[in-house]
Amino acid sequence: MTEITADWESRVARAWAALDDHAPDEFVRLIGDLAAELPADSAVGLFERACAWDSTGHSDKAVPLYRRALEVGLTGIRRRRAVIQMSSSLRNIGRAQESVALLTAERAAGSDELDDAVAATLALALVDVGREREAVSVAVAALAPHLPRYQRSMANYARLLIS
C-alpha cells in the first residue's frame, strides 16, 4: 500500500482519459487495481471506485462507495464531486428526494468551479420530485452569468419563477 503521489494521480488521470477504450468491467477492474495501491479505507480510493462504477452504468454500486468516502473524510474538490455524483446516482436509482436534500445543502456550503454542476444536477432532481418551476429557476439562474447579455433580466426571471 502506498500514499497518493503525483505518479499515482497521473496514472489515474490516464486511466480516466482512456475510459472509452475499455469494456466497462475492464475499466472498473483497472480503477480498482489503482485504488488497491492505497490503504484499504482510503477516501480517495473509495471515491475512484465509486466513479468507475458510476461511469459504467452502476449507480447502485457507486452510492455506497461515495457515501463511505465522504464518511471517512474525503476532502477538496473530490469531496464536492462525490456529493454531486452521489446525488446524481441517487436520482438515477429513484431516490431523487435525497438527491435534492444533499444538493440543497451543498449549494449552501460554499462556492467553487463546480457550482454550475451542483445547480444542473439539482435542477434534474427537482424535476423528478415534481418541482419543475423551481428546477427551471435553478437552471436559468446558473445560466444567467454566462450569457453575453441579459444577465440581470434572466436572474430576475429565475427569482420570479419561485416567488
Secondary structure, DSSP 8 states (H G I E B T S, - for coil): -----HHHHHHHHHHHHTGGGS-HHHHHHHHHHHHTTS-TT-HHHHHHHHHHHHHTT-HHHHHHHHHHHHHTT--HHHHHHHHHHHHHHHHHTT-HHHHHHHHHHHHHH---TTHHHHHHHHHHHHHHTT-HHHHHHHHHHHHGGGSSS-HHHHHHHHHHHT-
